[in-house]
Amino acid sequence: MTEHELVVIGGGPAGLAAALAAWEQDVRDILILERDNQAGGILNQCIHNGFGLHRFQEELTGPEYAGRFIDLVKQTDIQIRTDTMVLDLTRDRVLHAVSPRQGYEAIRAGAVILAMGCRERTRGAISIPGARCSGIFTAGAAQRFLNMEGYMVGKRVVILGSGDIGLIMARRMTLEGAKVLACVELMPYSGGLTRNIVQCLNDFDIPLYLSHTVTDIRGKNRLEQVVVSQVDGNRSPIPGTEMVFDCDTLLLSVGLLPENELSRQAGIEIDPRTNGPLVWENRETDLPGVFACGNVLHVHDLVDYVSAESEQAGIAAAAYLHGNRPAGGEIRLVNGTGVSYTVPQHFHREAETLELFFRVRNIYRNAAIRVLDGDAQIARFKREHMAPGEMENIKLPKVLLDRVRGNVLTVEIEEAPV
Amino acid sequence: MKEIICITCPKGCHLKVDEETFAVTGNACPRGAVYGANELRSPVRVVTSTVIVEDAGTSSARPQTPDCDSRTGNACPCKPAGAVLARRLPVKTDRPIPKGKMFEVMAEINRVRATPPIKVGDVLIPHVAGTDGNVVATKNLP
């Protein structure tokens, strides 16, 4: 068994930023384990631009954003081991991993950062009826085929789900010569960023069908047709509204799930609302010395936020290794009206400025975010526009936190009077 | 007044642009004013795509010996030690180009090949499709 001070599971944007932050806090023995053949994670296939506006004040493509972090890591003694799959994580922080070069190995870690990212939901996860023909891909799988392997997955395409990856792929497939017939969204609003609706659908006159879903898939060997129906307020298909599209490809962009098999094996408590570990403000899980950041913790819209969050986890892991523990009792965060989750889910009373990330349940205009200590409002933030597809964040300064009397803070959305 | 959504950043401000004076309201930052006016005058976009990497071959065409396959990146005669055999090089236009020229730019991108070594920012196509934009690499290929 080998030993390392800090082991980071995953060499994507979260893992790279976390490792760098820990390095800057004087942790000198850091190992990143990456299952792909290169670092950079999903950014390697996200060749479009729009990354890094917050972080670098410029628009970078995915590979460029990843490249900046990889270059910084190269200037340190942080080790990145690629082609290495972690199979198990134990409660005493022993990792079991396999790789073609090393075979099986066990690694004991002083601290662990979980940065495994997320996976796409598949056809099985949303139970689309119909034939089991070829030509049905998750949007991210198609993106990898096209952008990294160089395979075009189809010529006439329907996209189910208006998440960002689906929208990005609508444009990408169109630019490469495919005909994208429609983007179909179950909800009455898009799950993607507004700018992607504009740049990826409107620019190419691709229709977006809100409150619609795929109700049948037809095809003998390869996909031949998909049937799209309108849905009612309960998301049930309305008979008589069927539209038939002749197509050879269906791309699914129907949500992402944090990939927490390792966290579950280690018995780490998972928040059913985020599908990620339940964490403190320093991104420490309920298993001491194990931290989580990036999309394994909750699905982010912007990699810039992933980097920022991961740095917090890296700094916290370094503090843990140096024997510094957060002080103060627990204050829990409760989701009030209109809030579907918060990260972190709880924090220490002595915390410095608390930055809260959360998602709202609906589209709101001219609404406000309220933070309540019992019945007393301690903060209120106005927002002109909020949507479930756009992660919100608020900062609660220490002076405010010092005034909190109870053990519970509620975050809720106050709708504008009609 | 034309209503458009600003795409300069993920915030997506709802802009109102005057069709005659190109005055913009509803923007949260100065970039929105520039975007709003340009979007009506002459809309521009950055195009991103990939370029075929010369000699990368296909995974099935690569020699398959225990020490050589694309998954491990191990040293072997067909590639430098530690190198990852990428089959596509991601590229972008280094500035936004007129929206109407996107498909022309794509056609030119699909005609070129990239030969490693390549560094981020290397120009693959200068003045693509007669614009003032260049197609540049967005990834290092050793």
Interface residues (C-beta under 8 A of the other chain):
Chain A: N37 Q38 N44 I47 H48 N49 G50 L53 E59 L60 T61 G62 P63 E64 G67 T82 D83 P100 R101 L146 N147 M148 E149 G150 L175 E176 L193 T194 R195 I197 V198 Q199 D203 D301 L302 H385 E390
Chain B: I4 I5 C6 I7 T8 C9 P10 G12 H14 R45 V46 V47 T48 S49 T50 I52 S70 R71 T72 G73 N74 V84 A86 R87 R88 P90 V91 K92 K99 M102 F103 M106 V120 T138 K139 N140
